[in-house]
Amino acid sequence: MIYTKLGNTGIEVSRICLGTMTFGEQNTEQEAHEQLNYALSMGINFIDTAELYSVPGRKETQGSTERYIGTWLKKRKDRDKLILATKIVGPSPGLTYIRNPLNFSREQIRLALDGSLKRLHTDYIDIYQLHWPERNVNNFGKLGFKHDANEKWEDNFLEILQSLNELIEEGKIRHWGLSNETPWGVMNFIRKAEQCGLPKPITIQNPYNLLNRSYEVGLAEISIRENIGLLAYSPLAFGLLTGKYHNGADVLKSRIKLFPKLSRYSSEHVYQIAEKYTDIAYKYGLSPSQMTLAFVNTRPFLWSTIIGATTMDQLKENIGSIHVSIPDEAFREIESLHKINSNPAP
Protein backbone atom coordinates (compact mmCIF):
# COMPACT_ATOMS: atom_id res chain seq x y z
CA MET A 1 0.00 0.00 0.00
CA ILE A 2 1.02 3.61 -0.57
CA TYR A 3 0.38 6.21 2.14
CA THR A 4 -0.15 9.97 2.00
CA LYS A 5 0.35 12.57 4.72
CA LEU A 6 -2.71 14.74 5.30
CA GLY A 7 -1.20 18.19 5.08
CA ASN A 8 0.55 19.24 8.26
CA THR A 9 -1.47 16.95 10.54
CA GLY A 10 1.07 14.16 10.83
CA ILE A 11 -1.66 11.69 9.86
CA GLU A 12 -0.82 9.15 7.16
CA VAL A 13 -3.68 7.56 5.24
CA SER A 14 -3.67 4.80 2.69
CA ARG A 15 -3.84 6.09 -0.87
CA ILE A 16 -6.96 3.92 -1.17
CA CYS A 17 -9.81 4.52 1.27
CA LEU A 18 -12.59 2.00 1.88
CA GLY A 19 -15.94 3.56 1.00
CA THR A 20 -18.89 1.97 2.77
CA MET A 21 -22.16 3.41 1.46
CA THR A 22 -23.33 -0.01 0.21
CA PHE A 23 -23.28 -1.42 3.77
CA GLY A 24 -26.89 -1.88 4.82
CA GLU A 25 -28.37 -1.69 1.31
CA GLN A 26 -26.41 -3.95 -1.02
CA ASN A 27 -24.17 -5.54 1.61
CA THR A 28 -25.15 -7.37 4.78
CA GLU A 29 -23.44 -6.81 8.11
CA GLN A 30 -21.41 -9.99 7.65
CA GLU A 31 -20.31 -8.91 4.19
CA ALA A 32 -19.41 -5.47 5.52
CA HIS A 33 -17.18 -7.00 8.19
CA GLU A 34 -15.53 -9.24 5.59
CA GLN A 35 -14.73 -6.21 3.44
CA LEU A 36 -13.35 -4.28 6.41
CA ASN A 37 -11.14 -7.17 7.49
CA TYR A 38 -9.78 -7.72 4.00
CA ALA A 39 -9.13 -4.01 3.45
CA LEU A 40 -7.09 -3.82 6.63
CA SER A 41 -5.14 -6.94 5.69
CA MET A 42 -4.12 -5.16 2.47
CA GLY A 43 -2.81 -2.10 4.30
CA ILE A 44 -5.85 0.15 4.11
CA ASN A 45 -6.16 2.22 7.28
CA PHE A 46 -8.73 4.77 6.06
CA ILE A 47 -12.52 4.23 6.23
CA ASP A 48 -15.15 6.70 5.03
CA THR A 49 -18.83 6.74 5.96
CA ALA A 50 -21.69 9.16 6.72
CA GLU A 51 -24.75 9.46 8.93
CA LEU A 52 -26.88 9.33 5.76
CA TYR A 53 -25.58 5.96 4.57
CA SER A 54 -26.50 3.52 3.18
CA VAL A 55 -27.29 5.04 -0.22
CA PRO A 56 -29.83 5.82 -1.54
CA GLY A 57 -30.98 7.49 1.63
CA ARG A 58 -34.03 5.90 3.22
CA LYS A 59 -35.51 6.16 6.69
CA GLU A 60 -35.40 2.37 7.06
CA THR A 61 -31.66 2.13 6.41
CA GLN A 62 -30.36 5.49 7.66
CA GLY A 63 -27.33 4.99 9.89
CA SER A 64 -27.00 1.29 9.01
CA THR A 65 -23.53 1.75 7.53
CA GLU A 66 -22.20 3.40 10.67
CA ARG A 67 -23.83 0.69 12.79
CA TYR A 68 -22.17 -2.08 10.77
CA ILE A 69 -18.78 -0.39 11.11
CA GLY A 70 -19.51 0.12 14.81
CA THR A 71 -20.19 -3.55 15.54
CA TRP A 72 -16.94 -4.38 13.75
CA LEU A 73 -14.99 -1.65 15.53
CA LYS A 74 -16.35 -2.65 18.94
CA LYS A 75 -14.56 -6.00 18.70
CA ARG A 76 -11.17 -4.47 17.86
CA LYS A 77 -8.38 -2.99 19.95
CA ASP A 78 -6.66 -1.00 17.20
CA ARG A 79 -8.92 2.05 16.90
CA ASP A 80 -5.86 4.28 17.20
CA LYS A 81 -4.39 2.71 14.06
CA LEU A 82 -7.45 3.55 11.95
CA ILE A 83 -8.44 6.83 10.33
CA LEU A 84 -12.23 7.10 10.41
CA ALA A 85 -14.14 9.77 8.50
CA THR A 86 -17.86 10.45 8.58
CA LYS A 87 -20.20 13.25 7.53
CA ILE A 88 -23.09 15.39 8.72
CA VAL A 89 -26.03 15.62 6.29
CA GLY A 90 -26.71 18.97 4.67
CA PRO A 91 -30.15 20.46 4.02
CA SER A 92 -32.50 18.30 1.96
CA PRO A 93 -36.31 18.25 2.07
CA GLY A 94 -36.40 14.49 1.64
CA LEU A 95 -34.09 13.71 4.56
CA THR A 96 -35.80 15.44 7.49
CA TYR A 97 -36.39 12.04 9.07
CA ILE A 98 -32.71 12.23 10.12
CA ARG A 99 -33.10 15.52 11.99
CA ASN A 100 -35.24 18.60 11.60
CA PRO A 101 -34.04 21.19 10.80
CA LEU A 102 -31.16 19.89 8.74
CA ASN A 103 -28.55 22.61 9.01
CA PHE A 104 -25.05 23.28 10.29
CA SER A 105 -26.02 25.15 13.42
CA ARG A 106 -24.04 24.46 16.58
CA GLU A 107 -26.91 22.39 17.98
CA GLN A 108 -27.41 20.26 14.86
CA ILE A 109 -23.69 19.60 14.40
CA ARG A 110 -23.52 18.29 17.96
CA LEU A 111 -26.62 16.15 17.57
CA ALA A 112 -25.34 14.65 14.34
CA LEU A 113 -21.88 13.94 15.71
CA ASP A 114 -23.19 12.35 18.90
CA GLY A 115 -25.39 10.06 16.81
CA SER A 116 -22.45 9.01 14.65
CA LEU A 117 -20.21 8.39 17.66
CA LYS A 118 -22.86 6.19 19.25
CA ARG A 119 -23.47 4.14 16.10
CA LEU A 120 -19.75 3.77 15.42
CA HIS A 121 -18.86 2.76 18.99
CA THR A 122 -16.02 5.25 19.14
CA ASP A 123 -15.12 8.29 21.23
CA TYR A 124 -13.82 10.40 18.36
CA ILE A 125 -13.87 10.93 14.60
CA ASP A 126 -10.61 11.59 12.77
CA ILE A 127 -12.14 13.68 9.96
CA TYR A 128 -15.64 15.09 10.36
CA GLN A 129 -17.05 16.34 7.06
CA LEU A 130 -19.89 18.60 5.93
CA HIS A 131 -21.61 16.31 3.43
CA TRP A 132 -22.75 19.16 1.16
CA PRO A 133 -23.16 22.92 1.52
CA GLU A 134 -26.22 24.57 3.04
CA ARG A 135 -26.35 27.16 0.26
CA ASN A 136 -27.43 26.61 -3.34
CA VAL A 137 -24.46 25.30 -5.35
CA ASN A 138 -23.76 23.35 -8.53
CA ASN A 139 -23.18 19.82 -7.29
CA PHE A 140 -24.69 16.34 -7.76
CA GLY A 141 -24.76 16.46 -11.54
CA LYS A 142 -25.01 20.22 -12.07
CA LEU A 143 -21.95 21.61 -13.85
CA GLY A 144 -23.01 25.26 -14.17
CA PHE A 145 -24.00 27.47 -11.23
CA LYS A 146 -27.42 29.14 -11.37
CA HIS A 147 -28.10 31.68 -8.67
CA ASP A 148 -31.46 31.57 -6.90
CA ALA A 149 -32.52 35.14 -6.14
CA ASN A 150 -34.90 33.83 -3.46
CA GLU A 151 -32.27 31.81 -1.63
CA LYS A 152 -32.65 32.16 2.14
CA TRP A 153 -29.14 31.05 3.12
CA GLU A 154 -27.16 33.50 5.23
CA ASP A 155 -23.39 33.43 5.71
CA ASN A 156 -22.71 31.18 8.71
CA PHE A 157 -19.11 30.20 7.98
CA LEU A 158 -17.88 31.58 11.31
CA GLU A 159 -20.49 29.72 13.38
CA ILE A 160 -19.59 26.46 11.65
CA LEU A 161 -15.88 27.01 12.26
CA GLN A 162 -16.46 27.87 15.90
CA SER A 163 -18.68 24.83 16.41
CA LEU A 164 -16.15 22.48 14.88
CA ASN A 165 -13.33 24.04 16.87
CA GLU A 166 -15.25 23.39 20.10
CA LEU A 167 -15.57 19.73 19.15
CA ILE A 168 -11.85 19.56 18.37
CA GLU A 169 -11.03 21.07 21.76
CA GLU A 170 -13.33 18.54 23.44
CA GLY A 171 -11.56 15.68 21.66
CA LYS A 172 -14.67 14.50 19.81
CA ILE A 173 -13.12 15.18 16.39
CA ARG A 174 -9.49 15.56 15.36
CA HIS A 175 -9.93 17.44 12.08
CA TRP A 176 -12.67 18.42 9.69
CA GLY A 177 -13.28 18.46 5.96
CA LEU A 178 -15.64 19.52 3.18
CA SER A 179 -17.59 17.51 0.64
CA ASN A 180 -19.36 18.39 -2.62
CA GLU A 181 -17.94 21.87 -2.18
CA THR A 182 -17.05 24.62 -4.66
CA PRO A 183 -13.90 26.76 -4.96
CA TRP A 184 -15.77 29.75 -3.51
CA GLY A 185 -16.90 27.76 -0.50
CA VAL A 186 -13.49 26.25 0.19
CA MET A 187 -11.70 29.59 -0.01
CA ASN A 188 -14.27 31.29 2.21
CA PHE A 189 -13.75 28.68 4.92
CA ILE A 190 -9.98 29.04 4.59
CA ARG A 191 -10.07 32.84 4.69
CA LYS A 192 -12.43 32.99 7.68
CA ALA A 193 -10.44 30.35 9.58
CA GLU A 194 -7.19 32.24 9.05
CA GLN A 195 -8.75 35.56 10.06
CA CYS A 196 -10.16 34.10 13.28
CA GLY A 197 -7.39 31.69 14.24
CA LEU A 198 -9.61 28.62 13.81
CA PRO A 199 -8.81 25.21 12.27
CA LYS A 200 -8.99 25.02 8.49
CA PRO A 201 -10.50 22.10 6.58
CA ILE A 202 -7.91 19.45 5.73
CA THR A 203 -9.78 17.53 2.99
CA ILE A 204 -12.28 18.00 0.17
CA GLN A 205 -14.38 14.96 -0.75
CA ASN A 206 -15.74 15.53 -4.25
CA PRO A 207 -16.50 13.30 -7.25
CA TYR A 208 -13.56 12.63 -9.54
CA ASN A 209 -13.27 10.11 -12.36
CA LEU A 210 -12.58 9.92 -16.10
CA LEU A 211 -16.13 11.07 -16.83
CA ASN A 212 -16.05 13.92 -14.33
CA ARG A 213 -12.78 15.83 -13.95
CA SER A 214 -14.46 19.11 -13.06
CA TYR A 215 -12.36 19.20 -9.87
CA GLU A 216 -9.41 20.19 -12.04
CA VAL A 217 -11.03 23.45 -13.13
CA GLY A 218 -10.70 25.37 -9.85
CA LEU A 219 -10.34 23.07 -6.88
CA ALA A 220 -7.14 21.30 -7.96
CA GLU A 221 -5.10 24.50 -7.61
CA ILE A 222 -6.64 25.13 -4.19
CA SER A 223 -5.72 21.61 -3.10
CA ILE A 224 -2.09 22.08 -4.06
CA ARG A 225 -1.56 25.67 -2.94
CA GLU A 226 -3.59 25.45 0.28
CA ASN A 227 -2.50 21.90 1.17
CA ILE A 228 -6.07 20.55 1.28
CA GLY A 229 -6.17 17.32 -0.68
CA LEU A 230 -8.95 15.60 -2.58
CA LEU A 231 -10.69 12.50 -1.31
CA ALA A 232 -12.05 11.28 -4.64
CA TYR A 233 -15.43 9.60 -4.48
CA SER A 234 -17.23 7.72 -7.27
CA PRO A 235 -13.91 7.02 -9.05
CA LEU A 236 -15.56 4.27 -11.13
CA ALA A 237 -18.69 6.31 -11.92
CA PHE A 238 -21.13 3.87 -10.30
CA GLY A 239 -19.31 1.05 -12.06
CA LEU A 240 -19.79 2.50 -15.53
CA LEU A 241 -16.00 2.63 -15.99
CA THR A 242 -15.51 -1.03 -15.09
CA GLY A 243 -16.61 -2.29 -18.49
CA LYS A 244 -19.33 -4.49 -17.05
CA TYR A 245 -22.11 -2.48 -18.69
CA HIS A 246 -20.44 -2.86 -22.08
CA ASN A 247 -19.34 -6.50 -22.08
CA GLY A 248 -22.67 -8.24 -21.56
CA ALA A 249 -22.24 -8.89 -17.83
CA ASP A 250 -25.30 -9.30 -15.62
CA VAL A 251 -25.81 -5.80 -14.20
CA LEU A 252 -29.36 -6.15 -12.87
CA LYS A 253 -28.06 -5.66 -9.31
CA SER A 254 -25.77 -2.77 -10.22
CA ARG A 255 -26.35 0.66 -8.69
CA ILE A 256 -27.35 2.29 -11.97
CA LYS A 257 -30.04 -0.36 -12.54
CA LEU A 258 -31.22 -0.61 -8.94
CA PHE A 259 -31.40 3.13 -8.29
CA PRO A 260 -32.32 4.93 -11.53
CA LYS A 261 -33.00 8.19 -9.67
CA LEU A 262 -29.24 8.45 -9.13
CA SER A 263 -28.96 9.41 -12.77
CA ARG A 264 -25.63 11.20 -13.14
CA TYR A 265 -24.13 8.32 -15.12
CA SER A 266 -27.17 6.96 -16.90
CA SER A 267 -27.36 8.96 -20.14
CA GLU A 268 -26.56 7.38 -23.50
CA HIS A 269 -23.81 9.95 -24.16
CA VAL A 270 -22.06 9.15 -20.89
CA TYR A 271 -22.39 5.43 -21.66
CA GLN A 272 -20.71 5.91 -25.05
CA ILE A 273 -17.81 7.93 -23.64
CA ALA A 274 -17.29 5.38 -20.88
CA GLU A 275 -17.02 2.68 -23.54
CA LYS A 276 -14.22 4.63 -25.25
CA TYR A 277 -12.26 4.69 -21.97
CA THR A 278 -12.74 0.97 -21.45
CA ASP A 279 -11.52 0.40 -25.02
CA ILE A 280 -8.29 2.23 -24.14
CA ALA A 281 -7.81 -0.06 -21.15
CA TYR A 282 -8.33 -3.21 -23.19
CA LYS A 283 -5.99 -1.92 -25.91
CA TYR A 284 -3.13 -1.78 -23.41
CA GLY A 285 -3.97 -5.01 -21.65
CA LEU A 286 -5.41 -3.34 -18.56
CA SER A 287 -8.53 -3.96 -16.54
CA PRO A 288 -10.86 -0.97 -17.11
CA SER A 289 -11.45 -0.73 -13.34
CA GLN A 290 -7.77 -0.77 -12.50
CA MET A 291 -6.79 1.65 -15.28
CA THR A 292 -9.46 4.09 -14.14
CA LEU A 293 -8.45 3.87 -10.47
CA ALA A 294 -4.76 4.01 -11.32
CA PHE A 295 -5.38 7.24 -13.23
CA VAL A 296 -7.12 8.78 -10.21
CA ASN A 297 -4.37 7.53 -7.89
CA THR A 298 -1.73 9.47 -9.86
CA ARG A 299 -3.32 12.90 -9.49
CA PRO A 300 -1.02 15.39 -7.69
CA PHE A 301 -3.93 17.00 -5.83
CA LEU A 302 -5.25 13.66 -4.53
CA TRP A 303 -4.77 12.33 -1.02
CA SER A 304 -6.92 9.20 -1.22
CA THR A 305 -9.26 7.42 -3.64
CA ILE A 306 -12.48 6.18 -2.06
CA ILE A 307 -13.41 2.80 -3.49
CA GLY A 308 -16.61 0.86 -2.92
CA ALA A 309 -17.58 -2.68 -3.79
CA THR A 310 -20.50 -5.07 -3.40
CA THR A 311 -18.48 -8.25 -3.89
CA MET A 312 -15.10 -9.42 -2.61
CA ASP A 313 -13.84 -9.91 -6.17
CA GLN A 314 -14.59 -6.27 -6.93
CA LEU A 315 -12.90 -5.17 -3.72
CA LYS A 316 -9.75 -7.16 -4.46
CA GLU A 317 -9.53 -5.80 -7.99
CA ASN A 318 -10.05 -2.22 -6.83
CA ILE A 319 -7.43 -2.41 -4.09
CA GLY A 320 -5.03 -4.03 -6.56
CA SER A 321 -5.12 -0.85 -8.66
CA ILE A 322 -2.53 0.66 -6.33
CA HIS A 323 0.10 -1.50 -8.06
CA VAL A 324 -1.00 -0.71 -11.64
CA SER A 325 1.05 1.55 -13.92
CA ILE A 326 -0.52 3.16 -16.98
CA PRO A 327 1.70 3.29 -20.11
CA ASP A 328 2.52 6.76 -21.40
CA GLU A 329 0.70 5.99 -24.65
CA ALA A 330 -2.47 5.16 -22.73
CA PHE A 331 -2.19 8.39 -20.76
CA ARG A 332 -1.97 10.34 -24.01
CA GLU A 333 -5.08 8.63 -25.38
CA ILE A 334 -6.95 9.34 -22.14
CA GLU A 335 -6.04 13.02 -22.39
CA SER A 336 -7.00 13.21 -26.06
CA LEU A 337 -10.41 11.71 -25.34
CA HIS A 338 -10.90 14.06 -22.40
CA LYS A 339 -10.19 17.12 -24.52
CA ILE A 340 -13.00 16.37 -26.94
CA ASN A 341 -15.43 14.92 -24.36
CA SER A 342 -14.63 16.69 -21.11
CA ASN A 343 -16.82 16.06 -18.07
CA PRO A 344 -19.85 14.41 -19.68
CA ALA A 345 -21.07 13.39 -16.21
CA PRO A 346 -20.65 16.44 -13.91
Buried (B, 14 or more C-beta within 10 A) or exposed (E): BEEBEBBEBEBEBBBBBBBBBBBBBBBEBEBBBBBBEBBBEBBBBBBBBBBBBBBBBBEEBBBBBBBBBBBBBEEEEEBEEBBBBBBBBBBEEEBEEBBEEBBBBBEBBBBBBEBBBEBBBBEBBBBBBBBBBBBBBBBEEEEEEEEEEEEEEEEBBBBBBBBBBBBBEEEBBBBBBBBBBBBEBBBBBBEBBEEEEBBBBBBBBBBBBBBBBBBBEEBBEBBEEBBBBBBBBBBBBBBBBBBBBBEEEEBEEBBBBEBEEBEBBBEEEBBEBBBBBBBBBBEEEBBBBBBBBBBBBEBEBBBBBBBBBBEEEBBEBBBBBBEBEBEEEBBEBBEEBBEEBBBBBB
